[in-house]
Amino acid sequence: MIGYIHKYDREYLYIVAKYPFSGDLTRKEITQCEIRLDDGRHISTDQRKKIYATMRDISLYTGHTPEEIKALMKYDFIAKSGHDYFSLSDTDMTTANQFLNFLIDFCLEFDIPCADSLLERSPDIARYLYKCLIEKKCCITGKKAELHHVDAVGRGRNRKDIIHKGMRVLPLCREMHTLAHNMGRDSFCEKYHIFGIKLDTYLCGIWKVRAE
């Protein structure tokens, strides 16, 4: 069933949908329904290319065929997200981005080696950087990461004692960490099109630094 947005008053969204089976509503006592917004844009060639490249990397690492990985990953995504079944030939851009994020998360969680940096494939850089902080993976190389402070700690201060919550950081491998210090914060971030992520209580726990 397809409905149409009738009005939005900045708090409530009013949707109108033709429904000829009114008896079902009273007989089954239906009081709720699921709403999924269609952004009207179809998956782009670039999105499809990145999705298939990521599934190919997973295929090469696991030994499953590309078609097996495609089916497994799609059904796993649907099971975990509650999303309807979709086709990569004509799905919308929002679903494509969500699925690509799901594939990237999988690669980070299970150390899947990829042909190129996942940073270049990610449709949501802030989300990707946060996930790399969770998995302690370098956001550029995918290697084991160290905590790089975008906000300077200050000379003579003990990093174990300072409050880290709210500080901007990046997960970088030793090579990239050294390069960041040599190049300087702004030049490094501009070169790789990245930015610092503020540590929250959850991330402070993962990195074992003080949150308060």
N, C-alpha and C positions, 0 to 999 in steps of 0.2 A: 504494500500500500504506500502510495506517495502523497504527501501533504505539501501545503504551501504556507510560507510564513505570512501571516496576516498582519501582525503588529509586534513591535518590540518597544517597550517603554523604559528600557535601561535597567529593568529589574526582572520582568517576566517576558517570555517569548510565547506568542499566541500562534498556534498552527491550526490550519483548517484542512481536514482530510475527509473525502467522501467515504462513507462506510455504510453499505446497504444491509449489513447483517446485525441489526440492532439487538436481535434476540440473544446473540452470544454475550453481549455485554451484561445483561441482567441475569441470564441463566448461569453463566460462569463467574459472575460477580467480579468482572474485570474492572479494576480501578486504576491501573497503571499501564504505561506503554513505554517502549524504548524509542528514543529519538536519535537519529544519526544525521548530521548536517552534511549535505553534499556541496562542496565548494565550487562545483561546476567546471573545474579544470581537470583535464585528463593528464595522466602520467606523461612526463616528458621523455624524450629520447635519452637525455642525460641521466635521468633517474633510473630508467630501465637499464642503461648500460652499467651504472654503478651497482645496481642490485644483482645483475647477472655476474659481474666481475667478483663480487663478494661471495656469491653462492659457488662460483668456480673455485675460489680459494678454499672454501670449506670442503668442497668435493675432493680436491687434490690432497688435502690433509687427512681426511677421514677415509678415503678409499671408496666412498659411495659415488655412484654416477651423478652427473649434474641433475638429471631428471628426478632421481631419488631425493637428492638434497632439496630440490625445489619443492617437492611434495611434502617432505618432512618438515621443512622450515615454515612453509605456509600454514600447515595444520597446527604446528606448535604455536605459531603466532596467533592463530584464530582461537585456539584453546585457552591461551593465557590472556588475551585481550578482550575476548568476547565479540570480536569483529565478525561480520558476515563473510562468507566465502567471496573471494575476489579473483579476478584475472589480471595478470600483469600486462595484458594487451590493451586493456581499456579502463583500468581502475582510475580513481581520481588521485590528484597530486598529494592530498593529505594522507590517504591510505598508503601511497607509495613511500612517502617520507617516514611514516610510522614503521612500515615493514623494513625499510633500509636501516633505521635506528635499531630495530630488533636484531637484524643480522650483524650490525657492527658491535652491539652489546655481546652477542654470542661469541664473536671473534676475540673480543677483549677478555671475556670470562674464561675461555678455553684455550687461550694462547695459540690461536690460529694464525700462522704466518700468511701475510697478504702480499700481493705483487707490488702494491704501492701503499703509501701512507693512508690510513683510515681517516686522517684529518682531511685529506683531499676528497673523500667520499661523503663525509658527514653532512647532512642537511641542516644540522643544528649544532653549531660549534660550542655554544655554552653547555649544552647537554653532553656533548662528547667529552669536553674537558672535565666535567664533573664525574663522568663515568670512569675516565682514566685515573682520576684521583682515587676513586673507590677501589679500582683494581690495581693501583700503584703501577701503572704502565705509562711510559713516556708518550706524550700526546703526539710526538713527531715520528719517533722511530719504532714505538711499540715495545721497546726493551724495558727492563726493570727500572723504575723511576725513583728519583730522589725528590725531596720537596724543595722547590725553588721559590724563594720569597720575592714576589714582585714588589711588595711593600718592604722597604729596607728594615731590617731588624735593628741595626745600629751597632756601632763598634763597642766592644766590651760587654755587651749584654748576653746573658746566658739564655740560649734558645729554649732550654728546658723549663725555664722559670717564667718566661713572658707569656702573656695571654695571646693565643693565636686566633681565637674566634674573631671573625671579621677581617682578618688579614687576607690580602690577595696573594694567591700562590699559583704555581704551575707544576705539574708532574713531568720532570725531565730526567732523561738518562744522564750518566756522568758526562758524556761527550757534549750533549746539548746544554747541560748545566754550566759547564765550563765556558762554552761558546756564549751563553747568555750573559755571563759576567764580563767576558772580554768585549762583547759588542755593546753592552749597555742595554738597559731594559727596553727603551722605546724602539731602538733599531732592531733588536731581536724580535720583539712582538710584531713589528711592522713587516719584517722579512717573512715570517711564517703565518701572518694574519691570525694571531692568537691574542689572548688577553687573560689577565689574572682572574681567578675564581675565588670568591670570598669563602673562607673556611667556616662551616657551621659546626654545631656540636657533634653531629654524626661523623663528619670528616675528621674532626679533631680526635675522635675516638679511634678511627682507623689508623691515623698517623701517630697516635700516642703523644699528642701535644696538649698543652693545657687549654681548656675552653673557658675557664673562669678561675 
